[in-house]
């Protein structure tokens, strides 16, 4: 009876929280007539940008040449600029100092970029040459990186002038390009994190040939990487052994300044049978909320609380089941079509057809499911 009573209390508390929980709306905007949502970007300081397409069927847009539209908003959501973009120009996001990057190209490659301020004044431009531009996490560098598996040099360009500050070739072995598994420009003292297979290095283009730190093997070949915050980088890695029907998917989190590994865990699939972590790591959706690690997955979301000592990472013994509040369901647009909310880091983007709403992710623990 006691266990039953405790369960009822947990359940009632969960239902009350579910009913009263309201996501924090960080941005809401009614779209101009004749336009539809394509992408959203938010800067570190809270500026927002909407990239819009003409409200035409996708097949029509693919076959014709149409102008695009870029609307820029201040931290309070007030429209401060409304720009028309020519065909093939699209939003590349904000730099650290609230400048906007525009990219010229398509999914097959970028040929050039422009950097402008929020008033629409051009600051600089650069030729990318089929590579992919990535703004530095700190500072004002922009790295031009070859696509995975392709030859070509890495260039570091000054955001303010568009001039090349450094250029270096990809790693080679026996005269052949090995190729990078990741490249993350820091933008401070010329530093960058580069991965080759499962090996990670912190280097600086100001000191060629010097390794600031090295991680010889993170646990598998690096597949995805991104900054979780100013100090931490997330890495997804894996190994596929199809002969033995064994697949590995892992996640590691490191301090980029020191190379210290704060979290490193693997999940496995053997003969199509997955353990509890494989599905969360194979197609990772991971971010930090209030210091805790949130792993999103088809089999449910989990939270790893941060250890009281920041140097020890996260405590797996306190793993908790959790879920996004309110629950994310299909959106029914004005035309009757259904759409799933788009997750972007710590934000949920809801496209209603005639309006866009951006909410901050909020998670609650599932009682009794730890």
C-alpha positions in Angstrom: 0.0 0.0 0.0 2.8 2.4 0.9 4.4 1.9 -2.5 1.1 2.4 -4.2 0.5 5.7 -2.3 4.0 7.0 -3.2 3.4 6.2 -6.9 0.0 8.0 -6.8 1.7 11.1 -5.3 4.4 11.0 -7.9 1.8 10.6 -10.7 -0.3 13.5 -9.4 2.7 15.7 -9.1 3.8 14.9 -12.7 0.3 15.5 -14.0 0.1 18.9 -12.3 3.5 19.9 -13.6 2.5 18.7 -17.1 -0.7 20.7 -17.1 0.8 23.9 -15.8 4.2 23.7 -17.6 4.5 26.4 -20.2 7.5 26.6 -22.5 9.3 30.0 -22.6 8.5 31.7 -25.9 11.7 33.5 -27.0 10.4 34.7 -30.4 7.0 34.8 -32.2 6.4 36.5 -35.6 3.6 36.5 -38.1 5.0 35.8 -41.6 4.5 38.4 -44.3 1.9 37.3 -46.9 3.4 35.4 -49.8 6.3 34.0 -47.9 7.1 30.8 -46.0 9.5 29.8 -43.3 12.9 28.2 -44.3 15.3 28.7 -41.4 15.9 30.5 -38.1 19.1 31.7 -36.4 19.7 33.3 -33.0 22.9 35.1 -31.9 24.7 34.7 -28.6 23.3 38.1 -27.5 19.7 37.2 -28.6 19.4 38.8 -32.0 17.2 36.7 -34.3 17.0 36.2 -38.1 14.3 34.5 -40.3 15.2 33.3 -43.7 12.1 33.1 -45.9 11.2 31.6 -49.3 8.4 32.6 -51.7 5.2 30.7 -50.7 5.4 28.3 -53.7 5.6 24.5 -54.0 9.1 23.2 -53.4 9.3 21.7 -56.9 8.5 25.2 -58.4 11.2 26.7 -56.2 13.8 24.1 -57.4 13.1 24.8 -61.1 13.0 28.6 -61.0 15.0 31.6 -59.9 13.4 33.5 -57.0 14.5 36.1 -54.6 14.7 35.2 -50.9 14.0 37.3 -47.9 15.9 37.9 -44.7 14.3 39.5 -41.7 16.4 40.6 -38.7 15.1 41.3 -35.2 16.5 42.8 -32.0 16.6 41.0 -28.7 13.0 41.9 -27.9 11.7 40.6 -31.2 11.3 44.0 -33.0 12.0 44.0 -36.7 15.1 46.1 -37.4 15.9 45.0 -41.0 14.0 43.4 -44.0 16.3 42.5 -46.9 15.7 40.8 -50.3 18.3 38.3 -51.3 19.1 37.2 -54.8 18.9 33.6 -56.0 21.4 31.2 -54.4 22.1 33.5 -51.4 21.0 32.0 -48.1 21.4 32.6 -44.4 24.6 31.2 -42.8 23.9 32.4 -39.3 25.4 34.9 -36.9 29.1 35.4 -36.0 30.1 35.8 -32.3 30.0 39.6 -32.6 26.5 39.7 -34.1 27.4 40.0 -37.8 25.4 38.0 -40.3 27.0 35.5 -42.7 25.4 35.0 -46.1 26.4 32.1 -48.2 26.3 31.8 -52.0 25.7 28.2 -53.3 23.6 25.1 -52.6 23.9 21.8 -50.8 26.7 20.8 -53.2 29.0 23.5 -52.2 29.5 27.2 -51.3 31.4 29.4 -53.7 31.5 32.7 -51.7 30.3 34.4 -48.6 29.5 37.9 -47.4 29.6 39.2 -43.9 27.3 42.1 -43.1 26.1 43.9 -40.0 22.5 43.9 -38.8 21.8 47.1 -40.7 22.7 45.4 -43.9 26.1 47.1 -44.5 28.6 44.8 -46.2 31.7 44.2 -44.0 33.7 41.7 -46.0 33.5 39.0 -48.6 35.6 36.0 -49.6 35.7 33.2 -52.2 35.2 29.8 -50.7 36.0 27.7 -53.7 33.5 24.9 -53.0 34.5 24.5 -49.3 32.3 25.0 -46.3 32.7 28.1 -44.1 32.6 27.8 -40.3 32.7 30.8 -38.1 35.1 30.5 -35.1 33.6 29.8 -31.7 35.5 32.7 -30.3 37.1 35.7 -32.0 36.6 36.7 -35.7 38.1 33.9 -37.7 36.1 32.0 -40.4 37.5 28.7 -41.5 37.0 27.4 -45.1 37.0 23.6 -44.8 36.8 21.0 -47.6 33.9 18.6 -47.6 34.6 15.3 -45.8 36.5 13.0 -48.0 37.6 15.7 -50.5 41.0 17.1 -51.1 41.8 20.7 -50.6 43.4 23.2 -48.2 41.9 24.8 -45.1 41.9 28.6 -45.1 41.5 30.8 -42.1 40.0 34.2 -43.1 39.6 37.4 -41.2 35.9 38.1 -40.8 36.5 41.9 -40.7 38.5 42.1 -44.0 37.9 38.8 -45.9 41.7 38.4 -46.1 43.3 35.0 -45.7 45.3 34.8 -42.4 46.5 31.2 -42.8 46.4 28.2 -45.1 47.4 24.6 -44.5 46.9 21.3 -46.3 45.0 18.3 -44.9 47.0 15.4 -43.3 48.6 13.0 -45.7 50.0 9.4 -45.5 52.2 7.8 -48.2 51.4 10.7 -50.5 47.6 10.4 -50.1 45.3 12.7 -48.3 43.9 11.1 -45.1 41.2 13.7 -44.7 40.0 15.3 -41.5 37.2 13.8 -39.4 36.5 17.2 -37.8 37.8 20.8 -37.8 36.7 23.3 -35.2 38.2 26.8 -35.3 38.5 28.4 -31.9 39.3 32.0 -33.0 41.7 32.6 -30.1 45.5 32.7 -30.5 45.1 30.9 -33.9 43.9 27.7 -32.2 41.8 25.0 -33.7 40.8 21.4 -32.9 41.3 18.9 -35.7 40.4 15.3 -35.8 42.0 12.5 -38.0 40.1 9.3 -37.6 39.8 8.9 -33.9 42.8 11.1 -33.0 42.3 14.7 -31.8 44.7 17.6 -31.7 44.7 21.2 -30.4 46.9 23.2 -32.7 47.6 26.8 -33.7 48.3 28.2 -37.1 50.6 30.7 -35.4 52.9 27.8 -34.3 53.0 25.3 -37.2 54.0 21.8 -36.2 53.3 22.2 -32.5 50.8 20.1 -30.7 49.2 21.8 -27.7 47.6 18.6 -26.7 46.8 15.2 -28.3 44.2 12.5 -27.6 45.5 9.5 -29.5 42.2 7.6 -29.7 38.8 8.9 -28.5 37.3 5.5 -29.1 36.3 5.4 -32.8 36.2 7.4 -35.9 34.8 10.9 -35.3 31.5 11.5 -37.1 30.0 14.7 -35.6 31.3 17.5 -33.4 30.1 20.8 -32.1 30.6 23.2 -29.1 28.3 22.6 -26.2 29.3 25.9 -24.6 32.4 28.2 -24.5 34.6 25.5 -22.9 33.2 22.1 -24.0 33.1 20.2 -27.3 30.9 17.3 -28.0 32.2 14.4 -30.2 30.2 11.6 -31.7 32.3 8.6 -32.9 31.7 5.1 -34.2 33.1 1.8 -35.6 31.1 -0.5 -37.9 32.2 -4.1 -38.2 29.7 -5.6 -40.7 31.5 -8.9 -40.8 30.7 -9.6 -37.1 27.5 -7.6 -37.2 28.8 -5.4 -34.4 28.3 -1.6 -34.5 29.7 0.9 -32.0 28.5 4.4 -31.3 30.1 6.6 -28.7 30.0 10.1 -27.2 32.8 12.1 -25.7 32.9 15.5 -24.2 36.2 17.3 -23.7 37.5 20.6 -22.4 39.1 22.1 -25.5 41.6 24.2 -23.6 43.1 21.2 -21.7 42.1 18.2 -23.7 40.6 16.7 -20.6 37.9 14.1 -21.2 34.9 14.7 -18.9 32.6 12.1 -20.4 33.2 9.1 -22.7 30.8 6.3 -23.2 30.0 3.7 -25.9 26.8 2.0 -27.0 26.6 -1.2 -29.1 24.4 -3.0 -31.6 25.2 -6.7 -32.1 23.1 -8.7 -34.5 20.5 -5.9 -34.7 20.1 -5.9 -30.9 20.9 -2.5 -29.4 21.8 -1.7 -25.8 20.3 1.3 -24.0 22.8 3.9 -25.3 23.4 2.9 -28.9 20.2 4.6 -30.3 21.0 7.9 -28.4 24.6 7.9 -29.7 24.2 6.8 -33.3 22.2 9.9 -34.3 23.1 12.2 -31.5 20.9 15.0 -30.2 22.8 16.3 -27.1 22.9 19.6 -25.3 23.4 21.2 -21.9 20.5 22.5 -19.9 21.3 24.1 -16.5 24.6 22.3 -16.4 23.1 18.8 -17.0 23.5 16.7 -20.1 20.4 15.9 -22.0 20.4 13.0 -24.5 17.4 13.0 -26.8 16.4 9.7 -28.4 13.6 7.7 -30.0 13.5 5.4 -27.0 13.1 8.3 -24.6 15.1 11.2 -23.2 17.6 11.0 -20.3 19.3 13.6 -18.1 22.8 13.2 -16.6 23.2 15.6 -13.7 26.5 17.5 -13.4 28.8 16.5 -10.6 29.2 19.0 -7.8 32.9 19.1 -8.7 32.9 20.5 -12.3 36.2 18.8 -13.0 34.5 15.4 -12.7 31.9 15.8 -15.5 28.6 14.1 -15.1 27.4 11.4 -12.7 26.1 8.3 -14.4 24.8 6.9 -11.2 22.2 9.7 -11.1 20.9 9.1 -14.6 17.2 10.1 -14.9 14.5 9.6 -17.5 13.0 12.9 -18.6 10.9 14.4 -21.3 10.5 17.7 -23.1 7.7 19.9 -21.7 5.2 20.4 -23.2 5.2 17.3 -25.3 6.1 18.0 -28.9 3.3 16.9 -31.3 2.6 17.5 -34.9 1.7 21.0 -35.9 -1.4 21.4 -38.1 -0.8 24.2 -40.5 -3.5 26.5 -42.1 -3.5 24.3 -45.3 -4.2 21.2 -43.2 -0.7 19.7 -43.6 1.2 18.3 -40.7 4.7 19.2 -39.6 7.0 18.3 -36.8 8.6 21.0 -34.6 12.2 21.6 -35.5 14.8 21.2 -32.8 17.8 23.6 -32.9 20.1 23.2 -29.9 18.1 24.4 -26.9 15.2 25.7 -28.9 12.1 24.3 -30.5 10.9 26.0 -33.7 7.2 25.7 -34.7 6.2 26.7 -38.2 2.4 27.2 -38.3 2.5 28.3 -42.0 1.4 31.9 -41.3 3.5 32.4 -38.2 6.7 31.1 -36.5 7.1 30.5 -32.8 10.5 29.7 -31.1 10.4 28.2 -27.6 13.2 27.4 -25.2 13.5 23.7 -24.4 12.3 22.7 -20.9 12.7 19.3 -19.4 11.0 17.6 -16.5 12.0 14.3 -14.8 9.7 11.3 -15.2 8.9 10.3 -11.6 9.7 6.7 -10.7 11.7 6.1 -13.9 15.3 6.6 -12.9 
